[in-house]
């Protein structure tokens, strides 16, 4: 296992090592929810419809390392592209928070030291998603989440 620097999450994103970048993920699963983006306004709405690769209990991708083989348009978030992507990421996302110069939330596993803290805080998608193979894209608007934290 690669050693992570103490408090690495306080550093600018472009100074993180690849393992530190990956460790910044809080495991909420929100980025794996299908979204509706309105071209005329740029507004983004999250739905309860999850990517087919998301495990709804662990809130992790079941095929993370090879996900692009199954979902070619899955975003590969990097320090170089976060400025173009942050606007559609959840407001609680560690990558978005750090991009905006904000600290991580107390329930973030890096702060709490407990990977379950995000689930106990109710900040993950655990237990309330619908797999995308059960809902046609035309019906996604029936699954819009009004206020996704």
QUIVENTA-V963218 format. One record per residue. N is the residue number from 1. RES is the residue in three letters. SS is DSSP state (hx for helix, st for strand, lp for the rest). D_LAST is the distance of its C-alpha to the last C-alpha in Angstrom with 2 decimals. Layout:
N&RES&SS&D_LAST  N&RES&SS&D_LAST
This chain:
1&UNK&lp&32.00  2&UNK&lp&31.30  3&UNK&lp&31.07  4&UNK&lp&28.00  5&UNK&lp&28.63  6&UNK&lp&27.53  7&UNK&lp&24.34  8&UNK&hx&24.27  9&UNK&hx&20.55  10&UNK&hx&21.70  11&UNK&lp&23.96  12&UNK&lp&23.49  13&UNK&hx&22.09  14&UNK&hx&25.49  15&UNK&hx&27.21  16&UNK&lp&25.52  17&UNK&lp&27.72  18&UNK&hx&26.67  19&UNK&hx&26.11  20&UNK&hx&24.02  21&UNK&hx&21.91  22&UNK&hx&21.35  23&UNK&hx&20.69  24&UNK&lp&17.81  25&UNK&lp&15.66  26&UNK&lp&13.57  27&UNK&lp&14.13  28&UNK&lp&10.71  29&UNK&lp&12.18  30&UNK&hx&9.35  31&UNK&hx&11.84  32&UNK&hx&14.36  33&UNK&st&13.00  34&UNK&st&15.31  35&UNK&st&14.29  36&UNK&st&16.35  37&UNK&st&17.32  38&UNK&lp&19.62  39&UNK&lp&22.58  40&UNK&lp&23.73  41&UNK&lp&20.63  42&UNK&lp&18.69  43&UNK&lp&15.54  44&UNK&st&13.31  45&UNK&st&11.77  46&UNK&st&10.35  47&UNK&st&12.52  48&UNK&st&13.03  49&UNK&st&16.09  50&UNK&st&16.23  51&UNK&lp&18.75  52&UNK&lp&22.00  53&UNK&lp&21.97  54&UNK&st&18.78  55&UNK&st&19.75  56&UNK&lp&17.40  57&UNK&lp&18.45  58&UNK&lp&18.52  59&UNK&lp&15.57  60&UNK&st&18.07  61&UNK&st&20.24  62&UNK&lp&23.56  63&UNK&lp&25.51  64&UNK&hx&23.67  65&UNK&hx&26.92  66&UNK&hx&28.41  67&UNK&hx&25.42  68&UNK&hx&26.90  69&UNK&hx&29.92  70&UNK&hx&27.90  71&UNK&lp&25.18  72&UNK&lp&26.94  73&UNK&lp&24.19  74&UNK&lp&21.56  75&UNK&lp&20.43  76&UNK&lp&21.99  77&UNK&lp&19.87  78&UNK&lp&22.26  79&UNK&lp&22.74  80&UNK&lp&24.92  81&UNK&lp&22.49  82&UNK&hx&19.10  83&UNK&hx&19.94  84&UNK&hx&20.24  85&UNK&hx&17.16  86&UNK&hx&14.43  87&UNK&hx&13.60  88&UNK&hx&12.29  89&UNK&lp&10.42  90&UNK&lp&6.66  91&UNK&lp&6.09  92&UNK&lp&6.15  93&UNK&lp&9.15  94&UNK&hx&12.34  95&UNK&hx&14.38  96&UNK&hx&12.49  97&UNK&hx&12.36  98&UNK&hx&16.04  99&UNK&hx&16.98  100&UNK&lp&15.87  101&UNK&lp&17.90  102&UNK&lp&15.28  103&UNK&lp&15.66  104&UNK&lp&13.83  105&UNK&lp&11.90  106&UNK&lp&14.43  107&UNK&lp&13.15  108&UNK&lp&13.67  109&UNK&hx&16.88  110&UNK&hx&18.82  111&UNK&hx&18.43  112&UNK&hx&18.81  113&UNK&lp&21.40  114&UNK&lp&20.13  115&UNK&lp&18.51  116&UNK&lp&17.54  117&UNK&hx&15.59  118&UNK&hx&12.22  119&UNK&hx&13.15  120&UNK&hx&14.54  121&UNK&lp&11.47  122&UNK&lp&9.72  123&UNK&lp&7.27  124&UNK&lp&9.36  125&UNK&lp&10.62  126&UNK&lp&13.82  127&UNK&lp&15.90  128&UNK&lp&14.16  129&UNK&lp&14.93  130&UNK&st&18.08  131&UNK&st&20.32  132&UNK&hx&21.09  133&UNK&hx&24.78  134&UNK&hx&24.38  135&UNK&lp&23.03  136&UNK&lp&24.81  137&UNK&hx&23.04  138&UNK&hx&24.48  139&UNK&hx&22.49  140&UNK&hx&19.00  141&UNK&hx&18.30  142&UNK&hx&18.86  143&UNK&hx&15.76  144&UNK&st&13.21  145&UNK&lp&9.78  146&UNK&lp&9.68  147&UNK&lp&6.20  148&UNK&lp&3.77  149&UNK&lp&0.00
